[in-house]
């Protein structure tokens, strides 16, 4: 206990000690996870949980707030690396099937979650709010596992495309769904003079989406112009690092999509420059990304409050099952409609279940909007009148603050589950599809870390 108190004092006095501690301990926690047949990032997250508010309190909430810039920076690099894999010519070879997959898995998650939550709550406004958040994914987990196992192949390309583009569609779905939920809520409680308002409410998320794509494209063009004049990989890494930080800073400052902005920079690079040049630009990142993933997932683990798990309840369980079913079923249906190859039909859904920061951010946006809504005199009066007239009706049917609080609590708790099972299922998909690097898998097998089984298969 004295050692823990001493470490708390050291970290409080000098935050740089924290990064050193995370780097060294994270390395060994990652190796431990690999020893248990888990992706390294599970070990990184476990380290964060141990050091964070759920256990030793060495990483406290005030530290995590101060270190948000590290999480944002790591997400910027993840998004750039996704974009650099999205060669439109290669994606075109996958056919329109990839579009069908993105549409089907996103709308599948929205519809199945909405129906599932409505079944247990009986409230359409609440159910639609949960459905609005369901399509949002966490690409960092999927990308980390892909890079750790050096996966290559059509499934890997499809995973990059889906986790890269589905957040854009998720934002659009969220905008429509959140506006529809508020409209239905005001109709339910009988707010005088209320009329729709879905299209005006959509203007903000749609504007943020377009601004993200525009700023990302412009920065991508500038980035390509600057790097074309360089030769040394070290110089390219400096310009890449600076460009990603600028894009991430702009997105954070003006509240548009950090992931889409940085992803567009990578896409401009890979779709306008020769392949050899793209490899020279991205190669230095391969040595930097493992450290980024280590710090990102360690801090993500520290944000997880395990005390939220018992609060899941029936709604949380339904959300986990229905979101998983919607994504898996939607990905399979989209692949079938798009006539994708068999391994994409069978395994792609396993690689897109992770959910974290984006979903929590969307639920916070809903909480903010609902708080503003509840402060309106007409809405507050209508809520009181509805509660008085219907004393037996649960608050999830009419109280905007209660609805938003239930959403945040559930999403925070379920993200713990999805962030654990998502990377594990991605690993299984890559190995069973034969796209994980056989040498890495055989090395695990030689160390006794993978059972002799059907997991190692030749590429299809």
C-alpha positions in Angstrom: 0.0 0.0 0.0 2.9 2.4 0.8 4.3 1.7 -2.7 1.0 2.7 -4.3 0.8 5.9 -2.2 4.4 6.7 -3.2 3.6 6.2 -6.9 0.6 8.5 -6.6 2.7 11.2 -5.1 5.4 10.7 -7.8 2.8 10.9 -10.6 1.2 14.0 -9.0 4.6 15.7 -8.9 5.8 14.7 -12.3 3.4 13.5 -15.0 6.3 12.4 -17.2 6.8 9.5 -14.8 3.3 8.3 -15.7 4.2 7.9 -19.4 7.3 6.0 -18.5 5.4 3.7 -16.2 2.7 3.1 -18.8 5.3 2.3 -21.5 7.2 -0.2 -19.5 4.4 -1.9 -17.7 2.2 -1.8 -20.8 4.9 -3.7 -22.7 4.8 -6.6 -20.2 1.0 -6.5 -19.8 0.8 -6.8 -23.6 3.1 -9.8 -23.6 1.0 -11.3 -20.8 -2.2 -10.9 -22.9 -0.5 -12.6 -25.8 0.4 -15.5 -23.5 -3.4 -15.9 -22.8 -4.2 -15.9 -26.5 -5.5 -12.4 -26.4 -4.5 -9.3 -28.5 -1.9 -7.1 -26.8 -4.4 -4.2 -26.4 -6.4 -6.2 -23.9 -3.3 -6.2 -21.7 -2.9 -2.5 -22.2 -6.5 -1.9 -21.2 -6.1 -4.2 -18.1 -3.1 -2.1 -17.1 -5.2 1.1 -17.3 -8.0 -0.5 -15.2 -5.4 -1.6 -12.5 -3.8 1.9 -12.4 -7.1 3.8 -12.8 -10.1 4.8 -10.6 -11.4 1.2 -10.6 -8.4 -0.1 -8.6 -5.2 1.6 -7.4 -6.2 5.2 -8.2 -2.7 6.1 -9.5 -4.4 7.4 -12.6 -7.2 9.6 -11.2 -10.0 11.4 -13.0 -8.2 14.7 -13.0 -5.1 13.1 -14.6 -7.3 11.5 -17.3 -8.9 14.9 -18.1 -5.4 16.4 -18.5 -4.3 13.5 -20.7 -7.2 13.7 -23.2 -4.8 15.2 -25.7 -2.9 11.9 -25.9 -6.1 10.0 -26.6 -7.1 12.5 -29.3 -3.6 12.3 -30.8 -3.6 8.5 -30.9 -7.0 8.5 -32.6 -5.7 10.9 -35.2 -2.9 8.5 -36.1 -5.3 5.6 -36.2 -7.6 7.5 -38.5 -4.7 8.5 -40.8 -3.6 4.9 -41.0 -7.1 3.8 -41.9 -7.3 6.4 -44.6 -3.9 5.3 -46.0 -5.4 1.9 -46.5 -8.5 3.1 -48.4 -7.3 3.0 -52.0 -10.5 3.6 -53.9 -9.2 1.5 -56.8 -8.7 -1.5 -54.5 -12.0 -0.9 -52.8 -13.7 -0.7 -56.2 -12.4 -4.2 -56.9 -14.4 -5.4 -53.8 -17.4 -4.1 -55.7 -20.5 -2.4 -54.5 -20.7 -5.1 -51.8 -18.7 -2.9 -49.4 -21.3 -0.2 -49.7 -24.1 -2.7 -49.0 -22.2 -4.0 -45.9 -21.7 -0.5 -44.5 -25.4 0.4 -45.1 -26.7 -2.9 -43.8 -24.6 -3.1 -40.6 -25.2 0.5 -39.6 -28.9 0.5 -40.2 -29.1 -3.1 -38.9 -27.6 -2.0 -35.5 -29.9 1.0 -35.4 -33.1 -0.9 -36.2 -32.4 -4.0 -34.0 -31.4 -1.9 -31.0 -34.4 0.4 -31.4 -36.8 -2.5 -31.5 -35.1 -4.4 -28.7 -35.0 -1.5 -26.3 -38.6 -0.6 -27.2 -39.6 -4.2 -26.3 -38.3 -3.8 -22.7 -39.1 -0.1 -22.1 -42.2 0.5 -24.2 -40.9 4.0 -25.0 -40.2 5.0 -28.6 -38.2 8.1 -27.7 -35.9 6.2 -25.4 -35.6 3.3 -27.9 -34.7 5.6 -30.7 -32.0 7.3 -28.6 -30.3 4.0 -27.9 -30.6 3.1 -31.6 -29.0 6.4 -32.6 -25.8 5.5 -30.7 -25.6 1.9 -31.7 -24.0 2.2 -35.2 -21.0 4.1 -33.8 -17.8 2.0 -33.7 -14.3 2.2 -32.3 -11.9 1.6 -35.2 -8.8 1.7 -33.0 -9.3 -1.8 -31.6 -9.8 -3.3 -35.0 -6.8 -1.5 -36.5 -4.6 -2.4 -33.6 -5.3 -6.1 -34.0 -4.9 -5.9 -37.8 -1.5 -4.3 -37.4 -0.4 -6.6 -34.6 -1.0 -9.7 -36.7 0.1 -8.0 -40.0 -3.1 -9.1 -41.7 -3.4 -8.8 -45.4 -6.2 -9.8 -47.8 -9.7 -9.0 -49.0 -11.2 -9.3 -45.5 -8.6 -6.9 -44.1 -9.3 -4.4 -46.9 -13.0 -4.7 -46.2 -12.5 -4.2 -42.4 -10.5 -1.0 -43.1 -13.2 0.3 -45.4 -16.1 -0.5 -43.0 -14.5 0.9 -39.8 -13.3 3.9 -41.8 -16.6 4.9 -43.4 -19.3 3.7 -41.0 -18.6 6.4 -38.5 -19.6 9.0 -41.2 -22.9 7.1 -41.8 -23.3 6.7 -38.0 -23.2 10.5 -37.5 -25.9 10.9 -40.2 -28.1 8.3 -38.6 -27.5 9.8 -35.2 -28.6 13.3 -36.4 -31.9 12.0 -37.8 -32.6 9.6 -34.9 -31.8 12.1 -32.1 -34.0 14.7 -33.8 -36.8 12.2 -34.3 -36.6 11.1 -30.6 -36.9 14.6 -29.3 -39.8 15.3 -31.7 -41.7 12.1 -30.5 -41.0 13.0 -26.8 -42.5 16.4 -27.2 -45.5 14.9 -28.9 -45.9 12.3 -26.2 -45.9 14.8 -23.3 -48.0 17.3 -25.3 -45.8 20.4 -25.6 -48.0 23.2 -26.9 -47.2 24.4 -30.4 -44.6 21.7 -31.1 -44.1 20.9 -34.7 -41.5 18.4 -36.0 -38.2 20.1 -36.4 -36.2 17.1 -37.7 -34.7 18.7 -40.7 -33.4 21.8 -38.8 -31.9 19.5 -36.2 -30.1 17.6 -38.9 -28.3 20.6 -40.2 -25.6 20.6 -37.4 -24.4 17.0 -37.7 -24.6 17.1 -41.5 -22.6 20.4 -41.5 -19.9 18.8 -39.2 -19.7 15.8 -41.5 -19.1 17.9 -44.7 -16.7 20.2 -42.9 -14.7 17.2 -41.7 -14.4 15.9 -45.3 -13.5 19.4 -46.7 -10.8 20.2 -44.1 -9.4 16.7 -44.3 -9.1 17.0 -48.1 -7.5 20.4 -48.0 -5.0 19.3 -45.4 -4.3 16.1 -47.4 -3.4 18.1 -50.5 -1.1 20.4 -48.5 0.5 17.3 -46.8 1.2 15.6 -50.2 2.7 18.9 -51.6 5.0 19.1 -48.6 6.1 15.5 -48.5 6.7 15.2 -52.2 9.7 17.5 -51.7 11.3 15.3 -49.0 13.5 12.2 -49.3 14.5 11.1 -45.8 11.9 8.9 -43.9 12.7 10.9 -40.8 11.7 14.1 -42.4 8.5 12.6 -43.7 7.6 11.4 -40.2 8.0 14.9 -38.8 5.7 16.4 -41.5 3.2 13.5 -41.0 3.3 14.0 -37.2 2.7 17.8 -37.5 -0.1 17.4 -40.0 -2.0 14.9 -37.9 -1.6 17.2 -34.8 -2.9 20.2 -36.8 -5.9 18.2 -38.1 -6.7 16.8 -34.7 -6.4 20.2 -33.1 -8.7 21.8 -35.6 -11.3 19.0 -35.2 -11.2 19.3 -31.4 -11.4 23.1 -31.4 -14.3 23.4 -33.9 -16.2 20.2 -32.9 -16.1 18.2 -36.1 -15.1 14.6 -36.7 -11.5 13.9 -35.7 -11.7 10.5 -37.3 -13.1 11.6 -40.6 -10.7 14.6 -40.9 -7.5 12.5 -40.4 -8.9 9.7 -42.5 -9.3 12.0 -45.4 -5.7 13.1 -45.2 -4.6 9.4 -45.6 -7.1 8.9 -48.4 -5.8 11.8 -50.4 -2.3 10.5 -50.0 -3.0 6.9 -51.1 -5.3 7.9 -54.0 -3.2 10.7 -55.5 0.4 9.5 -55.0 2.4 6.5 -56.5 2.4 3.4 -54.3 6.1 3.5 -53.7 5.9 7.1 -52.4 2.9 6.1 -50.1 5.0 3.3 -48.6 7.9 5.6 -48.0 5.5 8.0 -46.1 3.7 5.4 -44.1 6.6 3.1 -43.3 8.0 5.2 -40.4 4.6 5.1 -38.7 4.9 1.3 -38.3 7.5 1.8 -35.6 5.5 4.6 -33.9 2.0 3.0 -33.9 2.7 0.3 -31.3 3.6 3.0 -28.7 0.5 5.0 -29.7 -1.7 2.0 -29.2 -0.1 1.2 -25.9 -0.7 4.7 -24.5 -4.2 5.0 -26.1 -5.6 1.7 -24.7 -3.9 2.1 -21.3 -5.7 5.5 -20.9 -8.9 4.0 -22.4 -8.7 1.2 -19.7 -8.3 3.8 -17.0 -11.5 5.5 -18.2 -13.5 2.3 -17.7 -15.3 2.3 -14.4 -16.0 -1.3 -13.6 -18.5 -0.2 -10.9 -20.8 0.6 -13.9 -21.1 -3.1 -14.8 -23.7 -4.0 -12.1 -25.9 -1.2 -13.4 -26.3 -2.7 -16.8 -29.7 -4.3 -16.0 -32.1 -5.6 -18.6 -31.8 -2.6 -20.9 -28.0 -3.0 -21.0 -28.2 -6.7 -21.7 -30.7 -6.1 -24.5 -28.5 -3.4 -25.9 -25.4 -5.7 -26.0 -27.3 -8.6 -27.6 -29.3 -6.5 -30.1 -26.3 -4.3 -31.2 -24.2 -7.4 -31.7 -27.0 -9.1 -33.6 -27.7 -6.0 -35.7 -24.0 -5.6 -36.7 -23.3 -9.3 -37.3 -26.6 -9.9 -39.2 -26.3 -6.6 -41.1 -22.7 -7.3 -42.2 -23.7 -10.8 -43.3 -26.8 -9.6 -45.2 -24.8 -6.8 -46.9 -22.1 -9.2 -48.0 -24.7 -11.6 -49.4 -26.5 -8.9 -51.3 -23.2 -7.5 -52.5 -22.0 -11.1 -53.5 -18.9 -10.8 -51.5 -16.6 -13.8 -51.1 -17.4 -16.4 -48.4 -14.8 -15.4 -45.8 -16.1 -11.8 -45.8 -19.6 -13.0 -45.3 -18.5 -15.2 -42.4 -16.0 -13.1 -40.6 -16.4 -9.4 -41.3 -19.1 -8.9 -38.6 -16.7 -10.2 -35.9 -14.3 -7.4 -36.6 -16.6 -4.4 -36.2 -18.2 -4.9 -32.7 -15.8 -2.6 -30.7 -17.5 0.5 -29.3 -16.0 3.3 -27.2 -15.3 7.0 -27.4 -17.5 8.0 -30.3 -20.6 6.3 -28.7 -19.9 7.9 -25.3 -19.4 11.3 -27.1 -22.8 10.9 -28.9 -24.5 10.0 -25.6 -23.0 13.1 -24.0 -24.3 15.2 -26.9 -27.8 13.8 -26.3 -27.5 14.5 -22.5 -26.5 18.1 -23.3 -29.4 18.5 -25.8 -31.9 16.9 -23.4 -30.7 19.2 -20.6 -31.4 22.2 -22.7 -34.8 20.8 -23.7 -35.8 20.2 -20.1 -35.0 23.8 -19.2 -37.6 25.2 -21.6 -40.6 26.3 -19.6 -43.1 24.7 -21.9 -41.3 21.4 -21.9 -40.9 21.4 -18.1 -44.5 22.2 -17.6 -45.6 19.5 -20.0 -43.4 17.0 -18.2 -45.0 17.8 -14.8 -48.5 17.7 -16.2 -47.8 14.3 -17.9 -46.3 12.9 -14.6 -49.4 14.1 -12.7 -51.9 12.7 -15.2 -50.0 9.3 -15.6 -48.6 8.5 -12.2 -47.8 4.8 -13.1 -45.9 5.6 -16.3 -42.1 5.1 -16.0 -39.9 8.2 -16.3 -38.2 6.7 -19.4 -41.4 7.7 -21.3 -41.5 11.4 -20.5 -38.5 12.7 -18.6 -35.7 13.9 -21.0 -33.0 14.1 -18.3 -33.8 10.6 -16.9 -33.7 9.2 -20.5 -30.3 10.8 -21.2 -28.9 9.7 -17.9 -30.0 6.1 -18.5 -28.4 6.2 -21.9 -25.0 7.5 -20.7 -24.9 4.9 -17.8 -25.8 2.0 -20.2 -23.4 3.1 -23.0 -20.5 3.6 -20.5 -21.0 0.1 -19.0 -21.6 -1.7 -22.3 -18.5 -0.1 -23.9 -16.5 -2.1 -21.3 -17.9 -5.3 -22.7 -17.5 -4.3 -26.4 -14.0 -3.1 -25.9 -13.0 -6.5 -24.4 -14.8 -8.8 -26.8 -14.4 -6.7 -29.9 -10.6 -7.1 -30.3 -10.8 -10.8 -29.3 -13.3 -11.5 -32.0 -11.3 -9.5 -34.6 -8.3 -11.7 -33.8 -10.4 -14.9 -34.3 -11.7 -13.5 -37.6 -8.3 -12.7 -39.0 -6.8 -16.1 -38.0 -9.7 -18.2 -39.2 -9.8 -16.4 -42.5 -6.1 -17.1 -43.1 -5.2 -13.4 -43.3 -3.2 -13.1 -40.1 0.6 -13.4 -40.8 1.3 -17.2 -40.5 4.7 -16.5 -39.0 3.2 -14.6 -36.1 0.6 -17.2 -35.5 3.2 -20.1 -35.7 5.5 -18.2 -33.3 2.6 -18.1 -30.8 2.1 -21.8 -31.4 5.7 -22.6 -30.8 5.6 -20.8 -27.5 2.5 -22.8 -26.5 0.2 -19.9 -26.8 -2.0 -21.2 -29.5 -3.5 -24.6 -29.3 -3.1 -27.0 -32.3 -6.4 -26.5 -33.9 -8.1 -25.3 -37.1 -7.2 -21.7 -36.3 -4.2 -21.7 -38.7 -5.6 -22.0 -42.2 -4.0 -21.2 -45.5 -5.1 -17.9 -47.2 -8.2 -18.3 -49.2 
